[in-house]
Amino acid sequence: MKIYHGSYIQIQEPVISVSNRLLDYGNGFYTTTDINQAVRFTEKFLRSGKNRIVNYYEFDYDRAVKELSIREFSQANEDWLTYVIANRSGRGIDSDFDIVIGPVANDRVYTVVESYELGDYTAEEAIMRLKVFKLTDQIVFKSQKSLQYIPFIQALNVQKIEIKSNIEES
């Protein structure tokens, strides 16, 4: 499975990062199967004059499922919502998982998540509102062992259209 990580540097050997901000699935190495999402992530580096790099890896999902502990959310549901809120509030609940896979709570989605957390929406109302968004995915590698399942393929320092065409041709 092709996965991508947006950055300002080439990352041939990923590491599990401890973030200075609270993320959907806690600390880890964040990737996606959506190259456009990886490209969007790199846009923040333009403001600081840094490069825009999309790192491309080949994830051995079939082997990982057999050998690692994986938590997978197939959709934005109440379990996913609880998990994201726990991580974004600093009460992470998953130290036993090697990999977590599921939807991304981007800024628009997080507005709904935050409203649920504040009690403005019930879980059912929040889930209903989330269903109108096209949610992209994220695959977060949370253990050193899990990084062995994603060999580096290439890094591209190009514009969005070039990235998309180069990856699709390879």
C-alpha positions in Angstrom: 0.0 0.0 0.0 1.4 3.4 -0.9 1.5 5.9 1.9 2.8 9.5 2.1 4.2 11.8 4.7 4.4 15.6 4.1 7.4 17.4 5.5 10.1 20.0 4.7 12.8 17.3 4.7 13.5 13.9 3.2 12.8 11.2 5.8 14.4 7.9 4.8 14.3 6.6 8.3 11.1 7.7 10.1 11.0 8.1 13.9 8.2 8.2 16.4 7.9 11.8 17.2 6.7 13.3 20.5 4.7 16.3 19.4 4.5 19.7 21.2 0.8 19.8 20.3 -2.0 17.3 20.8 -2.8 15.2 17.8 -5.7 12.9 16.8 -4.0 9.7 17.5 -1.3 10.8 19.9 2.4 10.7 19.3 3.7 8.8 16.3 4.8 9.0 12.7 1.7 10.2 10.7 1.1 9.1 7.1 -1.8 9.0 4.7 -2.8 7.1 1.6 -4.0 10.4 0.1 -1.1 12.1 -1.6 -3.2 15.3 -1.9 -3.5 15.4 1.9 0.3 15.0 2.3 0.7 17.9 -0.2 -1.7 20.1 1.8 0.2 19.3 4.9 3.4 20.7 3.3 1.7 24.1 2.5 2.4 25.4 6.0 6.2 25.1 5.2 5.9 27.7 2.4 5.2 30.5 4.9 8.6 29.9 6.5 10.4 29.5 3.2 11.1 25.8 3.7 10.9 23.0 1.1 7.8 21.0 0.5 8.7 17.3 0.5 6.3 14.4 0.2 8.0 11.2 1.3 6.6 8.0 -0.2 6.7 4.6 1.5 5.4 1.2 0.7 3.4 -0.1 3.7 3.2 -3.9 4.1 -0.3 -3.8 5.6 -1.0 -7.5 5.2 2.2 -8.5 7.1 1.6 -5.8 9.8 -2.0 -7.0 10.4 -0.6 -10.5 11.2 2.3 -9.4 13.4 1.4 -6.1 15.1 -1.2 -4.6 17.4 -3.4 -2.4 15.2 -6.3 -0.2 16.1 -8.4 0.6 13.0 -11.4 2.9 12.8 -13.3 2.3 9.5 -15.3 5.4 10.0 -16.0 8.5 12.2 -18.1 6.9 14.8 -18.5 7.3 18.6 -15.5 5.1 19.4 -13.4 7.2 17.0 -14.7 10.4 18.5 -13.9 9.3 22.0 -10.4 8.3 20.9 -9.7 11.6 19.1 -11.0 13.7 22.0 -8.9 11.7 24.5 -5.7 12.3 22.5 -6.4 15.9 21.7 -7.1 16.6 25.4 -3.9 14.9 26.5 -5.7 11.9 28.0 -4.3 9.4 25.4 -5.6 5.9 25.7 -3.7 3.7 23.4 -0.1 3.0 24.5 -0.5 -0.6 23.5 -1.0 -0.1 19.8 1.8 -0.3 17.2 -0.4 1.4 14.5 -3.6 3.4 14.5 -5.6 3.8 11.3 -8.7 5.9 10.7 -10.2 9.2 9.5 -8.5 12.6 10.0 -10.1 15.2 12.2 -9.0 18.2 10.1 -9.9 21.8 11.2 -13.5 21.7 9.9 -14.1 18.2 11.4 -12.4 19.3 14.7 -15.0 22.1 15.1 -17.6 19.4 15.3 -15.4 17.3 17.6 -14.8 20.3 19.9 -18.6 21.1 20.0 -19.2 17.5 21.1 -16.6 17.7 23.7 -18.1 21.0 25.1 -21.5 19.3 25.3 -23.1 21.3 22.4 -23.8 18.1 20.4 -24.6 14.6 21.5 -22.5 11.8 20.1 -25.2 11.0 17.6 -25.5 14.7 16.4 -21.7 14.9 16.1 -21.5 11.7 14.0 -24.4 12.9 11.8 -22.5 16.2 11.2 -19.3 14.4 10.4 -20.9 12.3 7.8 -21.2 15.3 5.4 -17.4 15.7 5.3 -15.2 13.6 2.9 -12.8 12.4 5.5 -9.3 11.4 4.4 -7.3 8.8 6.3 -4.3 8.7 8.5 -2.1 5.8 9.4 0.0 6.5 12.5 3.0 4.4 13.4 3.3 4.5 17.1 6.1 2.0 17.9 9.6 1.6 16.7 8.8 -1.9 15.6 6.0 -0.7 13.3 8.4 1.5 11.3 10.0 -1.7 9.9 6.9 -2.2 7.8 7.3 1.0 5.8 10.4 1.0 3.6 11.2 4.4 2.1 10.7 4.6 -1.7 11.4 8.2 -2.6 11.1 11.9 -1.6 9.7 14.5 -4.0 10.3 18.3 -3.7 7.9 19.4 -6.4 4.6 21.2 -6.8 1.3 19.4 -6.2 0.5 18.4 -9.8 4.0 17.1 -10.4 3.9 15.1 -7.2 0.6 13.5 -8.2 1.8 12.6 -11.7 5.2 11.3 -10.6 3.8 9.0 -7.9 1.1 7.6 -10.1 3.6 6.8 -12.8 5.9 4.9 -10.5 
